[in-house]
Amino acid sequence: MLPYVDDTPSYSIPIWIFLLIAFNILFYIMSVSGGHDQYVRTIFSYGTIPARFTQSADQPIEFDDDIISFIRGAGVKQSDWAAPLVTLFTAMFLHGGLFHLLGNMWFLWLFGDNVEDRIGKLMFPVFYIICGFCAGLLHIALQPDSTVPAIGASGAIAGVMGAYIYLFPRGTISTLIAYWWYWTTVHISAPVYIGLWFILQLIGGLSAGGSNVAFWAHVGGFIAGLLLAIILGSLGLIRWFPGDRGYKDFSFLKQKPIRATRPELLPPRRRKRYVWRDW
């Protein structure tokens, strides 16, 4: 299942989404441009390693044999690592591979433009960083002994998805489904699609013993984004448009109400978008 478009319109240029995508691509290129050894040193220096937060600062991290074999010869020196708190920020701009990067950026583009539009240009970067921090903190709390660097923007993007499910309860996600050579489009309610995604993250976090996927970071970011959106909405800091959760129509104060028998006069909430044709 590949979500490729939503039906929620935006009313401004998603400046921060463009910048975040550009930053993530730039940092990925910088991390891999010097070859494998530089990449390994980068993710261990600037990735979030939970054991660094739970062990004494004077105590060196003891890695498992699998990690030792991975970093052998790369010149990894713990004395050169960034401060643990700094890595909660830097880890958001590192990725474990090209497909990891592309997947995260696609979800950021799909859901982020609408969230940025409603939260606002000044508040959105703060919102994004807070979600990423909360994602890292929950990952540390529930995986305190892990020595694997947690990297990627998925925790912060999960926060964007948490805000999306609150802001647009009537939104629809167009999803591409492939079965062998057969391709078709399925239109799924946004709360259903994102809700199922969240449940899968919970299941993954509860059942994944040695998985390299930071499921709890996804859960933490999602909950943070959902709560922040609720708080911002209650404080009146969100711009609501037709079809959004908090939109209130006061047009009846300025003109006569439009009769329900003339639906052609009612502005459609959804913009007609292209769909992938079946074959």
Helices and strands as residue ranges (DSSP letters): E 2-6, H 15-32, H 36-46, H 50-54, H 65-71, G 78-80, H 84-90, G 91-93, H 98-119, H 124-142, H 154-167, E 172-179, E 182-189, H 190-207, H 215-234, G 251-253, G 263-265
